[in-house]
Amino acid sequence: MRSPEELRSLVEGYLGDLALTPELHGQAESVRYALVGGKRVRAVICLATAEAAGVEPEVGLPAAASLELVHAFSLVHDDLPALDDDAERRGRASVWAAYGEAIAVLAGDALLTEAFRLALSYPSPEVGRELAQATLGMIGGQYLDITGSTPDEVTLHKLKTGCLFAASVGMALWVAGVPEREQAPWRAFGDELGLLFQIVDDVLDGDGYVLTHGEEGARRLADEAAGRARERLAGVPADTSTLVDIVDGLATRTS
């Protein structure tokens, strides 16, 4: 099994060589700008799941990259003045601050569409369907957030953050040809990942779960989510050692 670092290197290489649709013309520059940086966590989870499920990680690269493109799309649009109004992203100007709002809107549109072009390159339409459902859930979570209409924090984070993490596992299962009747233990694991990531993110930023549960309470919730994720993996009939390493890394990350 390849390490998370090796899988991340695969993703970086694939994204760096990704041939964007020629019809984008100059818009491709802002699209590539939006893809620079990031931890590639979702993509690495996808590749690690695919390998654990029995296929070479390279087979999962289009799916993994599509997750990164959807994530980048969400960040580009979230940063816009109409939403979060963030002029900086990943240590440099956000896309709208660097290229203008109109180009940033188009960059997000292009990222989303390119993501589905990749996801639909597989023989099974289920890969694309999984990504579509996750993206819609993420958008719904963003709506609940900006309108202040969320019923509770669990629902908000399950949609806004958790959907793409769950899809990182689900898409890999379709790529690997895992029958739907055998997917339940894998998906139970995927459902824990988004919550774990979000809680640790809030601990690092001092908001979200920290504001509602206190730092000690939030750390306890993160530890519990990590523990449940490991328990779910224990029920998967495969070598999930790399996925365990990823869980440990998410639980203890400091940035």
C-alpha positions as CSV (number, residue, x, y, z in Angstrom):
1,M,0.0,0.0,0.0
2,R,1.3,3.4,-0.9
3,S,1.7,6.1,1.8
4,P,-0.5,9.3,1.9
5,E,2.6,11.3,0.8
6,E,3.0,9.1,-2.3
7,L,-0.6,9.4,-3.1
8,R,-0.5,13.1,-2.8
9,S,2.4,13.3,-5.2
10,L,0.4,11.3,-7.7
11,V,-2.4,13.8,-7.4
12,E,-0.1,16.8,-7.8
13,G,1.4,15.3,-10.9
14,Y,-1.9,14.6,-12.4
15,L,-3.3,18.0,-11.7
16,G,-0.2,19.7,-13.0
17,D,-0.5,17.8,-16.3
18,L,-4.3,18.1,-16.6
19,A,-5.3,19.1,-20.1
20,L,-8.1,21.6,-19.8
21,T,-10.7,22.0,-22.4
22,P,-9.3,24.1,-25.3
23,E,-12.5,26.1,-25.6
24,L,-11.8,27.8,-22.2
25,H,-9.1,29.9,-24.0
26,G,-7.7,32.5,-21.6
27,Q,-10.0,31.4,-18.8
28,A,-7.8,28.4,-18.2
29,E,-5.2,30.6,-16.5
30,S,-7.5,31.5,-13.6
31,V,-8.6,27.8,-13.4
32,R,-5.0,26.7,-13.0
33,Y,-4.4,29.5,-10.5
34,A,-7.3,28.2,-8.4
35,L,-5.8,24.7,-8.3
36,V,-2.5,25.8,-6.7
37,G,-1.9,24.7,-3.1
38,G,-4.1,22.8,-0.7
39,K,-3.5,19.5,1.1
40,R,-5.4,17.3,-1.4
41,V,-7.0,15.4,1.5
42,R,-10.1,14.4,-0.4
43,A,-8.1,13.2,-3.4
44,V,-5.7,11.2,-1.2
45,I,-8.6,9.5,0.6
46,C,-10.1,8.6,-2.8
47,L,-6.9,7.0,-4.0
48,A,-6.2,5.2,-0.7
49,T,-9.8,3.8,-0.8
50,A,-9.4,2.7,-4.4
51,E,-6.2,0.9,-3.6
52,A,-7.6,-0.8,-0.5
53,A,-10.6,-1.9,-2.6
54,G,-8.3,-3.6,-5.1
55,V,-7.3,-1.4,-7.9
56,E,-4.1,0.6,-8.6
57,P,-4.3,4.2,-7.4
58,E,-3.7,5.5,-10.8
59,V,-7.1,4.2,-11.9
60,G,-8.7,6.5,-9.4
61,L,-6.8,9.7,-10.5
62,P,-9.6,11.2,-12.6
63,A,-12.1,10.7,-9.7
64,A,-9.6,12.1,-7.2
65,A,-8.9,15.1,-9.4
66,S,-12.6,15.8,-9.9
67,L,-13.0,16.0,-6.1
68,E,-10.2,18.6,-6.0
69,L,-11.8,20.6,-8.8
70,V,-15.1,20.7,-7.1
71,H,-13.4,21.7,-3.8
72,A,-11.6,24.5,-5.7
73,F,-14.8,25.6,-7.3
74,S,-16.4,26.0,-3.9
75,L,-13.5,28.0,-2.6
76,V,-13.4,30.3,-5.6
77,H,-17.1,31.1,-5.2
78,D,-17.0,31.3,-1.4
79,D,-14.3,33.9,-1.6
80,L,-16.4,36.2,-3.7
81,P,-17.5,39.6,-2.2
82,A,-21.1,38.4,-2.4
83,L,-20.4,35.5,0.0
84,D,-17.4,35.5,2.3
85,D,-15.6,38.5,0.7
86,D,-12.1,37.0,1.2
87,A,-9.3,38.6,-0.8
88,E,-6.7,36.0,0.2
89,R,-6.6,32.2,-0.2
90,R,-3.7,29.9,0.6
91,G,-1.3,32.7,1.3
92,R,-1.9,34.7,-1.9
93,A,-4.7,36.7,-3.6
94,S,-7.9,34.8,-4.0
95,V,-9.1,34.4,-7.6
96,W,-11.5,37.3,-7.6
97,A,-8.9,39.6,-6.1
98,A,-6.3,38.5,-8.7
99,Y,-8.6,38.4,-11.8
100,G,-11.7,40.3,-10.9
101,E,-15.2,39.0,-9.9
102,A,-16.5,38.2,-13.4
103,I,-13.5,36.0,-14.2
104,A,-13.7,34.3,-10.8
105,V,-17.3,33.4,-11.4
106,L,-16.3,31.8,-14.7
107,A,-13.3,30.1,-13.1
108,G,-15.6,28.4,-10.6
109,D,-18.0,27.4,-13.4
110,A,-15.2,25.9,-15.4
111,L,-13.7,24.0,-12.4
112,L,-17.1,22.5,-11.7
113,T,-17.7,21.5,-15.4
114,E,-14.2,20.1,-15.8
115,A,-14.7,18.0,-12.7
116,F,-17.7,16.3,-14.2
117,R,-15.9,15.8,-17.5
118,L,-13.3,13.8,-15.4
119,A,-15.8,11.9,-13.3
120,L,-17.8,10.9,-16.4
121,S,-14.7,9.4,-18.1
122,Y,-15.4,6.1,-16.3
123,P,-17.5,3.3,-17.8
124,S,-19.9,3.5,-14.8
125,P,-22.1,6.6,-14.6
126,E,-22.2,6.0,-10.8
127,V,-18.9,7.9,-10.3
128,G,-20.4,11.0,-11.8
129,R,-23.7,10.6,-10.0
130,E,-21.9,10.3,-6.7
131,L,-20.0,13.5,-7.3
132,A,-23.2,15.3,-8.4
133,Q,-25.1,14.3,-5.2
134,A,-22.1,15.4,-3.0
135,T,-21.8,18.7,-4.8
136,L,-25.5,19.4,-4.4
137,G,-25.3,18.6,-0.7
138,M,-22.3,20.9,-0.4
139,I,-24.2,23.7,-2.1
140,G,-27.2,23.1,0.2
141,G,-25.0,23.3,3.2
142,Q,-23.6,26.6,2.0
143,Y,-27.1,27.9,1.5
144,L,-28.0,27.0,5.1
145,D,-24.9,28.7,6.3
146,I,-25.3,32.0,4.5
147,T,-29.0,32.3,5.3
148,G,-28.6,31.2,8.9
149,S,-31.4,28.6,8.4
150,T,-29.6,25.5,9.4
151,P,-31.5,23.3,11.9
152,D,-28.4,22.3,13.8
153,E,-24.6,22.2,13.4
154,V,-24.5,18.5,12.6
155,T,-26.7,18.9,9.5
156,L,-24.7,22.0,8.4
157,H,-21.3,20.3,8.5
158,K,-22.6,17.0,7.2
159,L,-23.6,18.9,4.1
160,K,-21.1,21.7,3.7
161,T,-18.0,19.6,4.6
162,G,-19.0,16.0,5.0
163,C,-20.5,15.4,1.6
164,L,-17.3,15.7,-0.4
165,F,-15.4,13.5,2.2
166,A,-18.1,10.8,2.0
167,A,-17.9,11.0,-1.8
168,S,-14.1,10.6,-1.7
169,V,-14.8,7.1,-0.4
170,G,-18.0,6.4,-2.4
171,M,-16.5,7.4,-5.8
172,A,-13.5,5.2,-5.2
173,L,-15.8,2.2,-4.5
174,W,-17.5,2.7,-7.9
175,V,-14.1,3.1,-9.6
176,A,-13.0,-0.2,-8.0
177,G,-16.2,-2.0,-9.0
178,V,-17.2,-2.8,-5.4
179,P,-20.8,-4.0,-5.5
180,E,-23.4,-1.8,-3.8
181,R,-24.3,-4.6,-1.4
182,E,-20.7,-4.6,-0.1
183,Q,-20.3,-0.9,0.3
184,A,-21.9,-0.3,3.7
185,P,-18.9,-0.6,6.0
186,W,-16.8,1.6,3.7
187,R,-19.5,4.2,3.6
188,A,-19.9,4.2,7.3
189,F,-16.2,5.1,7.5
190,G,-16.6,7.9,4.9
191,D,-19.4,9.4,6.9
192,E,-17.0,10.0,9.8
193,L,-14.3,11.8,7.9
194,G,-16.0,15.1,7.2
195,L,-17.0,15.5,10.8
196,L,-13.5,14.8,12.0
197,F,-12.0,17.2,9.5
198,Q,-14.5,20.0,10.4
199,I,-14.0,19.7,14.2
200,V,-10.2,19.8,13.9
201,D,-10.5,22.7,11.5
202,D,-12.6,24.6,14.1
203,V,-10.1,23.8,16.9
204,L,-7.3,25.2,14.8
205,D,-9.4,28.3,13.9
206,G,-11.0,28.8,17.2
207,D,-14.6,28.9,15.9
208,G,-17.5,26.6,15.0
209,Y,-17.4,23.6,17.4
210,V,-15.1,25.5,19.7
211,L,-17.6,28.3,20.2
212,T,-20.4,25.8,21.0
213,H,-18.5,23.1,22.9
214,G,-15.3,24.9,24.1
215,E,-11.8,23.8,23.0
216,E,-11.6,20.8,25.3
217,G,-15.1,19.7,24.3
218,A,-14.3,20.1,20.6
219,R,-11.1,18.1,20.9
220,R,-13.0,15.3,22.7
221,L,-15.5,15.3,19.8
222,A,-12.7,15.0,17.3
223,D,-11.1,12.1,19.2
224,E,-14.5,10.4,19.3
225,A,-15.0,10.9,15.5
226,A,-11.5,9.5,14.9
227,G,-12.2,6.5,17.1
228,R,-15.4,5.8,15.2
229,A,-13.6,6.1,11.9
230,R,-11.0,3.5,13.0
231,E,-13.8,1.2,14.2
232,R,-15.5,1.4,10.9
233,L,-12.3,0.5,9.1
234,A,-11.9,-2.5,11.3
235,G,-15.1,-3.8,9.8
236,V,-13.8,-3.5,6.2
237,P,-12.4,-6.7,4.8
238,A,-9.3,-5.2,3.2
239,D,-5.9,-3.7,4.0
240,T,-6.9,-0.3,5.2
241,S,-3.6,0.7,6.8
242,T,-3.2,3.8,4.7
243,L,-6.7,4.9,5.5
244,V,-5.9,4.5,9.2
245,D,-2.8,6.7,8.7
246,I,-5.0,9.3,7.1
247,V,-7.4,9.3,10.0
248,D,-4.5,9.6,12.4
249,G,-3.1,12.5,10.4
250,L,-6.5,14.3,10.3
251,A,-6.9,13.9,14.0
252,T,-3.5,15.3,14.9
253,R,-3.0,17.9,12.2
254,T,-1.8,21.4,13.3
255,S,-2.5,23.4,10.2
